[in-house]
Amino acid sequence: MANQNSEGKVTGIGGVFFLANKDNKSLSNWYEEHLGISIETWGGGVLEWKNDHAEDGGATVFNIAARDSEWFAPSKARFMINYRVDNMSALLEKLNAANIAILEGPQYEENGVFAWIVDPEGNKIELWEPMIWDDKNKRT
């Protein structure tokens, strides 16, 4: 039943869907192995906010980049997915051990730590460990 107090607006991202250029199962396995996204028997993964314990209480950013933006480079895709992570240092160690190039990062910003990688099909991925910008989290 619909919420009678609702303004009829978007309240979050319900899913992220994109076409594989080659083998979708192989690409899904890469995301499971290297980024820890558990792939269910039906072929997709479910990321639940209740499993995210970041200090920010949970947020999803929506941003439309300018047509001539280089933000997604070197990817030729017209999208980039930002994945929240629970421990950037541990994930970057895991990626390095698997010989997955870190394009940039870790980069410490006022809303957390960022790093960028590319998946096997050339899609740029932004990794984000959200954290509150305070003395314990500030780094150079």
N, C-alpha and C positions, 0 to 999 in steps of 0.2 A: 504494500500500500504506500502511496506517495506521501511524503512529508507535507502536511497542509501548510506549514510555516515556510516552506522553501520558496526562494525567489526564482527558482528555475535557472540555476547557473552551474557551471563546472566547479567541482570541488576537489579534483585531483586527477592524477593519471591512472587510468584503469588497466593499462597494458601498453607494451611497446612491441610493435610488430614490423618486421621488415623481411624482404625477400633475400634468400641466399643467392649469390651469383653462381655457386657451384653446388656442393653437397650440403644440404641443410643439417643432416645428422652429424656430419663431421664438424661443422661449425658449432653446433650446439654442444658437442662433446668438448670442444676447445674452451667454450665459456664455462662449462662445468669443471673441467680440470684446472684451468688457470685462474678463474675468477670466483669459483665456488658457488656458482648458480646451479642448484640441484635441478636436473632435468627429469621431469615426471614421465611416466609411461606414455602419456598422450602427446609428448614431444615438446612441451614448453615448461617453463619454470615459474614459480610463484614467489615473489619477494614480499614478505609481510612486514608491515610497519611494526607490529608487536615484537619482532625480533631485532629491531634497531634500537640500541640503547644510547644513542648520541645525546649530548647535552642540549642540542637545539630543539628536542622534542619532536623532530620530524618535519621535513619540508621537501617539496618538489619545486624546482625552479622551472619557469616557462619563459623562453626568450626566443624571439625571431631575429636572426642575424641579417645584416644587410646583404644584399645580393652579391656584392663584390668582396665580402669578408674573406679573410684568409684564416679565420679561426679554426676551421675544420681541416686545414691542410696538414699533412700531405694527402689526406683522403679526398677523393673526388665525389664522395657521397654528399647529398644535400641535407644530411642530418648528422648529429653526434649525440650519443647517449652518455649521460653522466650517471655513473654508478656510485652510490654511497658505499663506503667500506668501513669496517670496524677497526682496522689496524693497518694503516698505510705502510709502516715500516715492514711488518711481517709480509704483507702482500707483495711489496716491491722485492723483498728477498726471494720470495717464491717465484716471481716472474723472472728475476735475474738468473736464478738457478735453472730455469727452463729455457734460458737463452732468448727470452722475449725482450726486445729492445724497449727501454724507457725513452720515449721521445723527449720528455721534459719532466722535471720534478725530482724529488718532492719540492713543491713550492708552498711556502707558508703564507697564507693570506688571513685577512681579518675574520673570515668565517670558516677557516679550516685549512687542511693540507690537500694539495692537488698534485696529480701526476697524469701523464698522457701516454697511451700506448696505441698500437694499431692491431686489429684482429687479423687472422689469416687472409681475409678477403679485402683488406685495405681500409676498413672502417676505423676512423679515429675514435678512441674511447677516452672519456675523461673520468678519472677516478677521484673521489672526494671523500675525505674523512672529515665530517663536520665537527667543529668544536667551537666553544665560546672563546673569543679573543681576550685572554687575560694573561697575567704574568706567568702562570704555569704553562700556557700553550704557546707563547710568543717565542719564535726562533728565527734565525736568519738563514 
